[in-house]
Amino acid sequence: MRLTQVQDVRTISYMDEALQKPKKILLVEDDNALANTYLARLQAEGFDIRRAANGEEALAAAKEYKPDLIVLDAMMPKVSGFDVLDILRNTPETANVKIIMLTALSQDSDKQRAQGLGVDDYMVKSQVVMSDVVDRIKYHLGV
């Protein structure tokens, strides 16, 4: 009888995990080809993903979509990624969202600026492959 109870608990636990909603990611990237590549890969990984093509869209989407994590480019039209990061960190509804900056900017000063604004991770596009980015996303989301 006891063994059955343990098996039942494991089954319930597995079912609860299966019923959980996928983690939500907001991808903020103005390059269409790159964005489409990341969208396809992250969807294939089982994430619920939405894209914003500029900083202005990112700010609106972050409040409406309520992502678990944001992948944020630095150089974008309308509002820069640094300004988006600063605004998100100073807005109570988005202050604790995990943010990975994925950018072409490789200078230490840019990385330090992002860290000073509260970024969770900083990745340089030319120094990583997509699987590195996916791994960091999973790490920050605890999946």
Helices and strands as residue ranges (DSSP letters): H 2-19, E 24-28, H 32-44, E 48-52, H 55-65, E 69-72, H 81-89, E 98-103, H 108-117, E 121-124, G 125-127, H 130-141
